[in-house]
C-alpha cells in the first residue's frame, strides 16, 4: 500500500488503484489501475488530479481517456525566473523593477521552485539589500515585486501557501526618506533657455520633460509616429523597444511653450523613425544612458537636482494653478487615488488638458 490516496507501491513504482463505483463500471470496468511513476511528489500531484477528474466523471457519466491524461500531466513546478517572464509578458509593464528584485533574490536563495521559498529567504533578501545601502523605500518596492510574482505563481499553480514575502517588517522603514527637491521657476527659465540655445539633444530633454511631466524613458523612447506637430500632441504608448511603467501610463499630451519649441528642435536631429535613435538598440531603449548624461548637466548647474525632479516640479506647478487632482494624475500617468470612480470613463479631453498645462507653463 501507499500513504498517497488511491495508490499502491510495487518495487519503487507507484500505481493508481481504485475500485469503480457500481454506476461507472460500464465506463471503466470493475477497477482502475494506472502506472504513475517513481517520483513521490509528482505521483501525489497526479493522483490528486486523477481523483478529481474521476469523481466528476462518475457523477456526469462521461468517460475519460485516463492514459492520455497521465501522459500529458506535467508537475506544477515553476522556477522564479519562469514566473517572472510570464508575469512581465502578461502585465506588459516595465521589466527593470521585477528583474532587479529577481536578481537579488536569486543571489541569496537561488532560482528555484517558487513553492520552496521560505520566510528565512525573504529575510536574507532584505538583509542583502540593506547591506548594499538601499533605502527602505527601495527595499519595500523590491519585496513588493517578489510578493506580486509569488502571488501570481501561487494562483496559477493552485498552491495553498502563505506568501513568505507578505507583511515583511523593514527596520526603521521611512526614516531614511528624503524629500526630492524641485526646480524654482527661475531655474526652469534658465535651464530651458540654455537647452534651446545649445541645441544639444540631451539638454533639450529638460524642457520636454519639464513642460509635459513625462518620465525620461517615455520621451527618449518616442517614435516619430508618436509625435504630431500639426496638432501639437505626443502619444505616450508602448512600443517594441520601450514598455511603459504601468498600464495607466499610456496617454496623449499636448505640447506647450518651451516643451513645443524643444520638441521641434529635437525632431530636426532625429532619425530612423525615433526621436532619440542613439539610445535605441537591439536590446531596447537605453534610457538610463540618456538619464546619466542629462543628470550630469542638471546636478552641476541646478544644485544637485535631477531629471526626475522635473516631474515632481510639474506636479507642484499644477497644484499651484489649482488643477483637479485626477487631471494631474492623468497628465503624469500616475495611479489615481482620488476616488473609486477615477478610473471610469476616458479621462479629460485634450483641450482641457492643454488649458491646464498652459496655465502652469512658463
N, C-alpha and C positions, 0 to 999 in steps of 0.2 A: 504494500500500500504506500501512499504518499500523503504528506501533510497538505498538498495542494488539492483543493476540492475537485472531485471527478477525475482524478489522475491516479495511475499506478506507476511504479518504477521497476524496470527489469534491466539488470546489467547496466546501470547508469543512464538508461534511456527512459524518458517519461512517455506515457501513453494517456490519451484522453479516454476514459472508460465510464460509460454512463448507460443505465438501463432506460429504455424508451418508454414513455407513458403509453398506456393502452390505446389511447385515441390517435397516437402518432406512429404506431407500429407499421401501418401501411406506407408511411413515408420513409422510415429508416430501418425497419426490421426491429427485432426484439431488443437490440443493444447497439450502441455506437462506440466504436473504438478507432482511434487515430493516433499515429505516431507524432509526437510533438518535438522531440529533440532532447538535448542533454543540458542545455543552459537553463538553470533553475529559474532565474529571474525572467527570462524570455518565455519559458514554459508557463509560468504563473500568469503572465500577461495574456498569452494566447489562450490559455484555458479559461480565463475570465471572459475573454471576448467570445469564445465559442459558447460558453454557458449563456451569456446574454442573448446571443443570436438564436440559440436553440430554444430558449424559453419563449421568445417571440414566435418562432416557427411553430412550436407546439400549440400556442394559442391561436395562431392565424390559419394553420393547416397548409402553409406553403412550404414546400421542400427546399432546402438549401444545398448548394454544392459545397460540401464541407471540405473536400480535398482542395478545391480552388481557394477557399478562404484560408486554409492552413498554409498553402504555398505562397499566397500573396501577403501574408501577415508580415509586417515589419515592426520590430520592437519600438516602443515610444521613447526613444532616446535621442536627444539632440545636444550638440555641443553649444556652448555660449556663442561662439563665433557664427554658427549656423543661424541661431535665433536672431542675432544682431543683423545679419544680412537680410533675413526675411522681414524683420521689423522695419528696417530702413526702406526696403523695396515697397512695402505696403503703405507706410506712412508718408513717403515722399518728403522727408524733412532733411535739413542739413545734417550730413553724416558726422561731422567732426566731433560734436559733444559725445555722441554714442561711442565713436571709435576710441576717443581718449579714455573714456571710462572702461571700456572693454580691455584696452591695452594694459591699463593699470591693474585691473583685477587679475588678468592672466599672469602678470608678473609675480603676484603674491600667492595665487591659488591655482594657476594653470587654466587652460582652455579645456573644460570637461563637461560632462553631462550636467545640465542645469539643475537637475533634481538633487545633485550631490553637494551643492554649495551649502555652507553652514553659517551660523552666527559668528563663529570664530573667523571665517573667511571675510565676512563683512567688516569685522573689527580690524583685521590685518590690512584690509583695503584702506580704511580710514587712516590707520597709522602710517601707511606708506605715503599717502597724500599730505599728511601733516609734516612728515619728515622732509618733504620736498618744498615746504614753505607755502603750500597752497592756503588761501584764505578759507575761512569756514564757509563762506558763500559758495566758493568753487567746489569745496568738498561736498556740500549739500547737493549741488547740481549734478556732480558725478554719481553720488549714491542714488539720486532720483532716477538717473538714466539707467543704472543697473536694475533698480527696483521695477521700472517700467518694462524692461526687457524680460525679467523673470515673470512678472505678472502676465505678460503676453504669452511666454512659453508655457507657463503652468496651465493657462486657459486652453491653449491649443492642444496640449498633450494630456489634458484632463488629469493633471497632477494635483492631488489633495495635499497641500503642504503650505505651512506659513512661510511667507516670503522673508528670508533672513536679512534682507536689506530694508525692510519696513521698520518705521519707528526707531531709527538709529539716533542715539544721542551723540551730538558732536560737542565736545568740551568747549565752553566759552563761545558758543555759536553767536555770531552777530557782534561780538565785542570788538572785532578787528575790522568792522565795516568802515570804509572811508567814503564820504560823500564825494561823488565825482564833480569836478569843477565845471563851470560853464563860461562861455565867452561873453564879454561885455559887447554892447552894440558898437563901441569904438573899435574893439579888437576885430570884430567881424568886418566892419567897413575897411579897416586897414588891410586885413588878410585878403579880402575879395579884390581890392584894387591891385595889390601885389600879384595875386594869381593871374588876373586878366592881363596885366602889363607884361608878365613873364612869358605867357602863352605856354608854360610848362604843363604837359598833360597831368602830371602828378599834382601840381598846385591848383590846377583847375578843378580838382576834385573838391576842394574846400567850399567854394560857393555852390557847387551842385549838391553836396551833402548838406551844407548849412541851410539852403533855401528849400529843400524837399523833406528833410528829416529822415532820409533813407539810411539804411545800413551801407557800409562801404562796399561790401560784396554785391549788393543789389545794383549799384551804379557801375562798378568795374565789370560786372558780368552782363551788361546790357548788349543786346544785339541791335544793329542799326534798325531792323524792322520794328523794334520796340519803341522807337523814338519818332514821334510825329511832330515835326517842327511847324507844319502848317496849322495844326490845332494847338500847338504848344503844350503837348502832353507826352508823358512817358508811361509805359506799361511795365510794371514790375511783375514778371511771371517767370516760372521755372523754365529752364532750357537744358539741353544735353550736357552743357559744361558747368551749369550752376543751379543747384537747388535753392529753395528758399527756406528760411529758418522754420517757419510754421505755415500751415495751410492758409492762415489769416493774413499772411504777408503778401499774398497776391493782390495787387491793386493797381489803379491808374491814378496818376498825379499830374496836376498842372505845373508847368514851368513858369516861374515869375521872376522879375527883377534880375539880380545878378546870376541866379541859377540858370535862367534862359540864356543870358549872354555867355556864360561859361560853357553851356551845352553846345552852343553854336561854334565856339572856338574849339572845343574838343572834337566835334564832328569833322572839322577841317583836317584833323590829324588822324582820323580813324581809318580802318581798312579791313578787308577780308570779312566783312559782314559784322564786325564787332566794334564797339565804341573804344575798347582798350585791347586791341589784338595782341599786344606784347605780353599780356597776362593770361592769354588763352592758350592752353597746351593740351596735349593728348590726354593727360590725367585730370583735366578740368580747369576751372578758373582759379588762378593763384592770387586770390585777393589779399592774402597775408603779405605777399611781396609788396603790393601797392600800399598796404597799410603801413608797413615798416618805413617805406620811403616817405610817405606823407607825414607820418608822425615825427620823423626826424626833423623835418622843417617846422612843424607846428610846435613841438616841445621847445625848440630853441628860440622861437620868436614869440611864443604866447604863454610863457610861464608854466611850461610843462603840460599844457592842455593837449588832448589828443583828438583824433578824428571822431571817436565815439562821443566826446564832449559836445560836438556839434549837434548830435542827435538829442542830447539832453537839453541843450540850449534851445532848440526848436520847440521842444515841449513847453519850456518855460515861456517862450515868446508867445505861443498860442494861448497859454493861460492868461498872460498879461492882457491880451485883447479880448479875453472872456469867451474864447471859442468853446463850444459844447464838448464835454469830455469824450463822448462817443466819436465825435468828428476828429478830435486829437488822436484817439486810438486808431481810427481809420487811416489817417494821414501817415502815421508811423508804422502801421502794420503791427500794432501792439494788440494783445488779447484784451478785450474789453471786459471790465468787471463792473461797469456802471449799473447794469440791471440784467434781469433774466432775459428780457427781450432784446438785448443789444445785438444778438446775432441774427435776429429776424430781419427779413427784407433785404434790399440791395445796398443799403447804406446811403450816404449823402450823394447827391448828384454832383457832377463835375463843376458846374457853375457855382454851387455852394462852397465846395472845397476851394476853388480858385478865389472866391471872395475873402475867405478867412486867411488864406495864405498871403494874399495881397495886403491884408490889414497887418499881418505880422512881418511882412517883408521890409527890408531896408529901403 
